[in-house]
Amino acid sequence: MSGKHLSFKVKIVLLATLMSGLVALGMAWFSLTAAQRIGLERLDRELQALGDAHLAKPQPPHHWEHVYDSLLSTYGDDRLSQHILQAHRRDDGQLLFRSPEWPKALILTPESLGISPACDAQSFHGGPFPIYPLASRPEDFGERSHNRPPPPQLNDNPPPPEMDHAPFQPPELESHRPMPMQPPPPMHVLKPIFMTRTLQNRTWRLAIMGNDDVVLLIGADLAEFHAEIQRIWNAFLVATPVALLLLACAGWVLAGLTLRPVRVITRVAEEIDARELSRRVPPMSADREFQRLIDVINGMLARMERSFKQATRFSADAAHELKTPLTILQGQLEQAVQQATPESQEQRTCAGLLEEVQRLKVIVHKLLLLTKADAGQMRLNRDRLDFSEMAQSVADDLPGLAEGLRITTIIEPGAWVTGDADLLNQALQNLATNAVKFNDTRGEIDITLRQEQNRLLFSISNTGPGIPSEEQGEVFERFYRADKSRNRRVDGSGLGLSLAREIIQAHGGTLALGRSDAEKTTFILILPLN
């Protein structure tokens, strides 16, 4: 189904759902990205805390085995395989410890990481990694061993002369004084570098740290981290369709409430015709835009009703006023025809004028009936009628309208209806006249009447050129004639079919064009049976 065939309500719901889905996808992407970033930062802080606890001071070579045992006691056997540990001596790159779970394909050494040996302060500080001291001030921990002052010396010089009168006291050796305990020198720790490596279907988050003596690598398996991200994603995949469905349902209900005035306007517009122009859209509590639309439509209907009443009144008055002068003119022409010399030019002229007056009277009569039908004032003198007998009577009159036509009738007896005999007979006469008027010289007319369930179907067909396909929708329009030359071989005004349809509709039936081609033209009349 193309977009132009979708209802406005469906378009609103689809647009709202699409926009909400895009917003939800954006929020999901942002949430997953934030969760992944926060999770990695938390894991990095955990790895950094594990390393900093052992890099703040010099450690013996076997210390890293105790660190591994500490991890075992902290995480247990189940989670120990999720952590790996490797320690190298910084000056010569000698491997001090490597955990059993360390991937064989993961080869990281100080040289491969670009960490230069700590030969002196210049090379240490000039390495590729930034450093920072854990001690805030070097004097908090004392000076390095190679910067310590020399031990104090014994004083062998004699006292000055002014001290000769003082009693002699043997000098105390400084070496006999207790030396203050010096704290261990401060260790400068490399600022940790974090990286992610994938090996043997396992992804590791590695923290590379070190101090003046050791380069330490601590890693954690990201399987649990990825599983947590996947759980978040799965929860989003489950929650999003449910949320979108609920949103679509809410949008459908909201759109229905919003478009309620449109449905009311549509229903009222469908019920309005020439007989129901007094209908108005009822007042309702609607939004400002819809209330404005309702006011405009009601105003338009009021103007249409006034204009239609004026046109109907004019047509009725004109038709009524024309009846009297036409009747007088007809009488005078009939008298002139009788008084004129037989076969004279005067008599032929008066006879032609009389024929035109009679034609005008028929047109005025039909216009008056159509005007009443438009105003809903066509009064029916309803009686129980034998429609089969009426159809047969019309068929019997056809040979008198045009000679040489072949008439075929299939009329079921006993088709009783309730209606106005004069109007129904006029409708049948109009259909028969139309079949004769647009027939071939030696053509055919087929009349069929049958009963189906609670209705009768009357059809009348004639041979002839047919009605062009582009004009078939106009066949019931007033003053429409298929013969554009207005040929008067058979008298006609273009009102017969229109009047016939109005009469049938007034009786609760329908009249339609069944087919029209190069072979036949068929009109079908349907009336409810009584």
C-alpha positions, 0 to 999 in steps of 0.5 A: 500500500502506497503512502498516499493511500494510508489514512492520516491517523495511521500516518500520525501513529507511524510517524510518532512511532518512528520518531520514538524509535529513533530517539530510543535507539539514540538513547540506547546507543548513548546508554550502552556507550556510557555503560561501556566507558564507565565499566572500563574506567571502573575496571581500570581503577581496580587494576590500578589499585591492585598495582599501586598497592605493591609499587609504592615501595621496593619489593623483593623478587619473590614478592609477586608470587605472594601477590598472585596468592593474594589474588587467589584469596581475594577472587577465589579459584573461579575468578582467578582465571579472569586475572593475569599478572606479569612482573619484569625487572626494569633495568635488565628486563628479567622476568620475575613472575608470570601467572599460569593463566598468562596467554602464551601469545601475549608477549609484552616486555619492557623493551617491546613497550618502549620502557628504558632501563632506570639507569639514572634519573635522566633516563627514567624521566626521559622515558616514553611514559609519564611518571609520578611519585607516590610520595608527595615530597622526597624529604618526607621519606629522606634522601636517596642513599647515594645523596646521604651526607657522610657520617660525622668525624671525631673532633681531635683539635684541642680546645681553644685557649679560652677554654683552658680553665674549664675542667677536662672532659673527654670528648664523646665520639659521634659514632657512639650516638644512635643513628636515626632510622631513615625511611625507604627512598620514595619510588617513582611510579609510572602513570599506568597505560591501559590497552585492550588485546584479543587473543585466543577468543579472549579479550583482556584489559591490560594495565601497564605500570611500574616503578624504578625497579619493576614493570608490572602488567596486570590484566583482567578478562573482559568476558564478564564485562561484555556479558553485562553489556550484552545483558543490557542490550538484550534487555533493551531489545526486549523492552523497546518493541514493547515500549513502541507497541504501547506508544503506538497504541497510545498514539492510536487512541490519541489520534482517534480522539484528536480526529473525532471532529473530522469523523463527525464532519465526514458523517454529516457531509455524507448525509447532506444532499439536495433534500438535507441542506438544513443539516449542520455539524453539531457543536462539540468540544474540539480544538481551536483549529477544528472548531474553526473548521466546523464554523466554516463548514456550517456557514458554507452549508447555510449559504448553499441552502439559501442559494439552493432554495432561491434557485429552486423557488425560481425554477418552480415559479418560472415553470409554474408561470410558463404553464399559463401562457403556453396553455393559452398559446396552445389553444390559440394555435389549435384554433388557428389550425382549425380556421386556416385553409386546409393544406395551406401554408398558414395551416402548416405554419400554425401546426409547426408552431403548435408542435413546438408549444406542446414540446415546451409544455412537456419541458416545463412539466418535467422541469417542474417535477425536477424542481419538486424532486430537488426540494424534496417536495415530490408528492407521491399518490401511493397505490398498489400497482401491477408493475408487470402490467405497466411494463407490458403496456409500455412494450405494446406502445413501442411499435407506434413510436418507430416502425421497423423495430424488433421488440422482444419482451420477457416479463414475469407476471405478478410484480406488485409495487407501491407507488405513484402510477402516473410518475412510474408510468412516466419513468417507463415511458422516458426509458422507452422513448430513449431506447427508440430515439438512439436506436438503429433504423432496423434495430432491436429493443429487449425488455426484461422483468424478473423478480429476485428475493424482495425486489424486481429488476427491469431492464431495457436494451437497445441497439445503436452506436452506444454512449462514449465511455468518457460520457457514460458518467454524464448520462443522467445529467440534465439536458445531456444528450448523446446526440450532440447535433440535437437531431429531432428525429425523435423529440427529446430535451435531455431531461427524460433520464434525469427525471426517470431516475428522480422518480425511481429514487423517490420510490426507494429504487435505483436506475443505472446504466448497465452497459453501453457499447457498439452492440447494446445499451442497457438501463437497469431499474430496481424497485422493492416489491410489495 
